[in-house]
């Protein structure tokens, strides 16, 4: 009886494909969050850069828009290219592009040059977002892959949480350009670590371009892949709607100070962190489908409660923070599970899968952010966006599980 159970456990959690040739998890986290850290670190410096170049706040915000566009589009490129040529070489090229963009932003003499440099920086930084996850899928399958993705998310979340604080400190010490000096050194350090410590993990690097294209086309035709990818994105990245609307909700409507609002936004990370921890512990005992149902259910309850509090007029800043922490807890459960399910549909093109998944996340986040700015009541728009996205996420995941796996 015990031997049978043990065989079932091993079948569900297969050993890594190459246990002696794996990258350290902290290194994968480092290359994964480099792209998002560069985005969040510059946010506190926007007013200083606007003053330095004598441009409007809206003009300098284009540096953020350009970065988001580069982060989204670049992921579509790195996936299939890494499936053809391998992860390490492509990642090294991406990091070098990140360094080039960072140096360009550091020495920018005009706002136009800064915007262009930020686009280049993002096109390089997004390589880590794609390939960090793909490398895990190269080495782990099934529940173990989900666990490793959850642990990776735990570490990666530290970056965006600390990035604004680091950015604000650097601005106070030596101006906004010091942020890009720091990021240039960060990129150089990452490049050295990749060169010395990152082994090649892709089993697809020897395949022909025709084979990669065929597998990529097959992936795009898979309803199962689109179901998991869209479902995971719709259940997690609509949080950007809340982040964009937060200054208006907290400062204007709930009369909260800016420093207190920054702390409240940082607490979202802890909700997602707890969700990731739960996944890493439950994945060997609970099915992926059940975890996805639990995660969306938790987030849905939080949004409904937030809606009720708003209608009854009992909403306070602490209630809002509490409900959003519960929402991010649910999102933290869904994120690694949906990602693992999507990237496992066709393991031969894990890089392509990761790139498309990342692109969809950024696209949903951008659409949710824009939707939150419509209307005169930001909180109402946030609730509408979150509820709509959660319902669509549930439909997408149902479609994925009703479709037979083609892998």
N, C-alpha and C positions, 0 to 999 in steps of 0.2 A: 504493500500500500504506500509506504513511504517512498520507495524507489519510483513508483508510478508518478506520484506527485512531484518528485524531484525532476523527472524527465519532462513533465508538463511545464514546470517553471523554466527549465532551460530552453525549451522550445519557444516559450513566450519571450524570453529575455536572452537571445543568442549572444554568444561571446563576440567581442569586437573582432572585425575581420583581420586586423593587423595589430595585435596588442603590443608588439615590440617597436612599433613605428608610429606612435601617436604624439600629437602636440599637447603640451600642458594646457589644461583648461584655462588657466589665468592668461596664457598667451593668446588663446582664441578670444577670450573676453576683451583683451587689450586691442586687438585688431578689429573686433566687432564694434566696440563703442567709440572708436576714434572718429567715425563720421558724425555721429550724433553729438558727441562732446563738443566738436568744433562749432556746431550749430548753436547749442545752448550757451556756450561760453561767451559768444559775442553779443548776446542779447542785452546784458547790462551796459555795454559800451555804445549802443546805438545813439543815445543823446550826445555823447562826447564826440563821436565821429561826425554827426550832423553839424555840430558846432565848429569842428575843425575844418570841414569842407564848406561851411556856410550854405548848407542845403536844408530843405524842409525835412521833418521827421518821416513823411511819406516817401521821400526820395531815398533816404538812407535805409528804409525798410525793404527796399528792393534788393539789398544785399542778402536779406533773409529769404526773400522769395526766390532769388536766383539759386541760393543754396538748396532750398527744398526741391526745386525743379531738377537740379543736377543730381541730387540724391535719389530722386525717383527714376529718372531716365537712365542713369548710369547703371543701375542694377539690372536692367534688361540686357545690357551689353556683356557684363562680366560673367553672367551665368553660362551661356553657351560657349563663350571663349574659353572659360576654365574647364568646361567639359571636354573640349578639344585638346587644349595644350597643357592641362594640369593646373592645380591650384596655386602652387608656390610661385611660379614665374609670373602668372597673371597678377597675383597679389602684390608682388614686388613692384611691378609696373604701376599698379594702382597707388601704392604708398609713395612712390617717386612723384607721381602726379599730384598727390596731396601735399607733398613738401614744396613742389613748385608753386602751387596755388597759395600756400601759406606764406612763402617768401614774397610772392607778388603782392599779397594783401599787406604785408609788413611794410613794403616800400612804396605802396600806392600813392601817387601824387594827385589823383582826382577821384571823385566818387565813381566815375565810369570805370576806371581801372580797378577800383576796389570791388565793384560788382562783378567784373569779368574774372578777377582773381578768385572770388568766392565761388563762382561757378566751376572753375577748374579745380579748386579745393574739394568741392563736393563730388565732382566726377571721380576724383581719386579716392576720397574717403569712403564712398559707398562700396568699394571693393571688399572691405572688411565685413560690411553688413551681409553681403552675399556669401562670401567664401568661409566665414567663420562657421556658419550653420551647415554649409555643404561639407566641410571637413568632418564635422561630427557625423553626418549621414554616411560619409565614406567609411567610417570606422565602427559605427554602431547601428543596430537595427532594432525595430520593434520597441518594446517598453524601455530598453536601455537607452535608445536614441531620445525618447521623450524625456527620460530622467536627465540626460546630459544637457538637453536643450533647456530644461527648467533650471538646472544649476547654472548654465551659461547666462540665462536671463537674470538670475539673482545677482551675479557679479556685474553684468552689463548695466543694470539699473543704477548702480552706484555712480557711474559716470555722469549721466544727465542730472542727477540730484546734486552733485558737487560742482558741476561745471559753472552754473551762474555765480556761485560763491567765489570760485577761483577767478572767474572773469572780473567780478566786481573788485576783488583784492588787487589784481594786476592793474586795473584801470586807476585805482587810487594810488598805487605805488609808482607807476611809470607811464600812465596814459594808455589809450586803447591799442596802440601799435604793439605794446608788449605782449598782448594776447597772441598775436600772430608769430612773434618771436618764440614764445613758449610752444606754440603748435608746430613750428618748424623743427624745434629740437625734439619734440615728442615724435614727430614723423621720422626723423633720422634715427632715433632710438628704436622705434618699432621696426624700421628697415633692417637694422643690425640684428635684432632679436629674431626676425623672420629668417634671415640668411643663416644664422647660426643654429637655431633651435627648431625650426619648422620643417618636418619631413614632408615629402610629396605623398598625398593620400589618395589622389584620384585614380581609380582603376580604369577610367575612360580615356586617359590622355593619349593612348595609342590608337584610338579609334579614328577612322577617317572622318573628314568633314561631312561627307554624305551620310554616314551613320549618325553623327550627332544631329544633323538637320532632320533626319528621319525620326529619331527619338523625340526631338523637340516638337515636331509637328504632331506626333502621336500624343504627346503630353497636352498640347493645346486642344486636342479633340476630346480629352477625357472629362466628362461631366463630374467624375469623382474628384479630380484635381481642382476644378473650378469651384466645386461645392465646398471643399475644405478650405481653399484659399480665400474665397469671398466670405465664407462663414467666419473664419478666424479673424479676418480684417474688420468685418462689420461688428464683431463682438468686442474688439479691443481698441482700435485707433479712433473711434468717435470721441474718445476722451479729449481729443484736441479741441472739440467744440466747447467743452467746459473750460479748458485752459485759456482759449481766446476770449471767452466771455467773462472770465473770473475778475479782471479789474473792474468791470462795470457792476458786476453783482456784489462783490465784496466792498469795494470802496464807495461806489455811488449809492447802492441800495441798502447795504448792511452796515455802512459807515465803519469800515475796517481800515486800519493803517496799511501802508504799502509793505512794511516789514512783516506784519502779521499775515498779510495775504500770501507773501512769499513762503512763509512757514507752512501755511495751510496747503498750498500747492505741493510742497515737498512731501507732505504726509500721504499723498496719493501713491508714492513709491512704496510705502510700507504696506499698503493694501495689496498691491500687486506682488510684493515680495512674499507676503504670507501665502498668497495663492500659488506662487511658484514652489514654495516649500511643501505645501500640501500635495502638489502634483508629484514632486520627487519622492514623497513617502508613500503615496497611494497608488502610483502607477503599476506596481507589481501585484496589487490586490484588487484593483477596480478596473473595469474595462475603459478604454478610451472614450467610447460612446457615452458611458455613464458620467464620466468626468466632464465632458462637454455639456451634457444636460444640466449637471449641477452648477457649472460655472455660469451659463447663461441664465439659469433660474435665480441664482444669487444676485446677479446684476439687475435682472428684471425686477425683483422684489425691491431693491434699493431705489430704482427710478420711480416705481409706483409709490413708494413711501414718500419720496421727495415731492412728487406731484400732489399727494394728499396733504402734506405739510403746507405746501404753497397755497392750495385752495382754501385751507382752513385758517390761513393767516398766522400760523405758528412757526414759520421758518426763521431760524436764527443761523448765525454763522457757524455755530458748533453743530447744529443739525445738518446743515449743508455739507460740512466737512465729513461728518460721520457717514452720511449716506453715500458720498462719493468714495470714501474709503472702502465701503462694502461693495460698491460697483467695481472698483479696481481690483478688489479681492477676486470677484468672479472673473474679471478679465485676465487676471494672473493665472487662474486655473485653465481658462480656455486657450490662452496664447501658445504655450509649448505643446499642448496636445494637438491642436488644430494644425500647427506648423509641422509637427512630426508626421501626422497623417497625410498632409499634402505632399511633403517632400519624399514620402515613402511610396507614393503612387508609382513612380518610375525611378528607381535608384540609379539607373544608368545616366540620368541627367539631373542629378541632385543640384548641381550649380544652376542650371536653367530654372529648375523648380524654385530654388531659393530666390533667384532674381525676380521672377514673376511675382512671387509671394510678397517680396519687399516692395515692389512697384505698386501692387494693389493696396498694401497697407498705407503707403504714402498718399496714394490717390484718394482713398477713403478718408484719411485724415484731413487732406486738403479740402475735400468737398464738405466734410463735417464742419471744419473751421469756417468756411465761407457761409454755410447755412446758419451758423450761430449768429452771424452779423446781421441777418435779415430780421426785420421787425423791430419794434420799440422796446420789447421786454426780453432781455437776454436770457433770463432763467427759463421763461416759457419756451424759447427756441431750443435751449439746451435739452430740456425734457423731451420735446418733440423729436429732436435729432436722435437722442439716445434710445427712445422707445422704438422709433422706426427702424434704426439699425439693428437692434436686438431681434425684432420680429423677422427682418430679412435674413439675419444670421441664422436663426433657427430654421427657416425654410431652406437655406443653402446647405446646411448640415444634414437635414433630412434627405435632400436630393443626393448628397454624397453617399450616405449609407444605404440608400435604395439602389445605387448603381454598383454593379459588380466590379471588383477590382480588375484592372487590365494589366497590372504589373506581374 
